Amino acid sequence: MHPAFSVVFLTTLIGVGQGLFLALYTGQLYSVVKVLPVQDSANFYGLGSLIAVAFLAAGLFSSFFHLGHPERAWRSAARWRTSWLSREVIALPAFMGMTAIYGLIHYLGWNPVLFTFRDTFEVDLSLLVGAVNTALAFTLFLCTGMIYACIKFLQEWATPLTVVNYTLLGSASGFMLATAFASHQGSELTGFYGGWAIILTLAALLTRISSLVRNARIKHHSTLQTAIGVRHARIEQKAQGFMSGSFNTREFFHAASPAVFRAIKWFFLVTVFPAPVLLLSLGLTANVLFLYVLAFAVQYAGLIAERWFFFAQSNHPQNLYYQTVG
């Protein structure tokens, strides 16, 4: 498939926003049960939520460049009963809105205690809103991943690993950013977020390698015979049937050389996984903010390459028909 950078940035940016919110809310939950120290609501949770919304908004903005008629974007939500894309279109603004509400509750101090659990743990409004938003975050991960995993004839995508990888990679990048944010705020949660960022990154490495191994062993259902409707045992294609390009040849093939394709794969395998883990480990040892920021920047650059590779690796059956220029 031909990777559209608008979708590449959409999926990676909203993944960071989702992961950052999950990091913030996880830190708050741990503080409620008194495992971690309580953070300043306005400066930590309020500002952190604002950063998460900024990433989500940037991802939403980039998606408009993928539309032929942006003014009709609202119609994409109409098929929510059957379309994962429509469900994503609904889930993303809902998650953005709830993240903004979560941040405002903390920033403005509108956070009354709703009830006390076992006379020990106070459940306030932000905890309730955060719980709902956590469900929305994972719903959004599911919708985004299933847009591609539900396409059965693109066998590289049609696997539960697609959803798992979207979830783990987005969460890892969000916790990586949360580590840098916590360090900038002078928070005691820096080590907590850094540890989880490493765990999530290593988990994502295992599942992403699993998907690469699976895709390398795929036996495609489509053949040249099924592509052109001829059942002869031996078929040799000489030309596409036309001399210039078309929508099909532009949109369903990445056009990168095998060498470039392999280079991008190894680039993201290094920059998404071992490089940021090494930088983050050094940062946790020396407690240097620059290393945290660099770890996030390197990983996000790698995620752009990873997402490009994800789209480019899928082989549309129609490419069998248009594989030879002439």
Order of alpha helices (4+ residues) and beta strands (2+ residues): alpha-alpha-alpha-beta-beta-alpha-alpha-alpha-alpha-alpha-alpha-alpha-alpha-alpha
